[in-house]
């Protein structure tokens, strides 16, 4: 996966605090594949949201803030 998403995308979607639940759209060109689904203040809320997503074929990532 690391070659499918650029470092610039990862950096731009890493929040200053909390957690961003992000998805990957492999049909977009490299450099525009990541997108934010929602921001959460607590890890448990972000993890629960990730588990509750209805599409099992969706690729999801949690990015933690600094």
N, C-alpha and C positions, 0 to 999 in steps of 0.2 A: 503494500500500500504506500510506502514512503515515496516511491517513484511516481505515484499517481497524484500526489498532492504536493504542491510546492511549499517551501519553507515560508515564503511570503504570505501564502494563504493561512498557514498555521499561526503565524505571528499576528496577522490582522484579525483573526477570530479568537485569539486568546484574550479573555477579559482581564481588566485590571484587578477585579475581585470577583468572587463567586465562580460560577461554572456556566459555560456555554454548551448547550446540547447542539451539536452540528451534524449535518447529514452530508453525504458525498453523492454527487450526481456524476456518474461515470460517462454520461453522454455529453457533458460540457467539455470544452477544451481545457487542457492542462493550464492551471492558473486561475480557473474559475469554477472548480469542482466543488469546493466546500461552501456550505450555506448554513446560516444560523437558524435553528428551529425556535429556540427560546433560551433566555438567560435565567439562571436560578442562583439564589444566594446560598443555599445549602446543598451539600453533596447528596444527601439522602433524597431531596426533592428531585434533583436532576437524574439520579439513578432510577427512581420510581417512574419518572416521565419516560426515560429510555425504555424501561421494561414494558410500559403500557402502550407503546407505539403499536399501531394495528398492522403495519406492513412488515412481516417477518423478513422480507427480502431487502429491506432498507438498511443501508450501511450507516451506522451512527457512531459518533465519537464525542466524548466529553473533554472539553478543554478547561483546565483549572487556571484561575487567575494567580497572579504573583503573591 
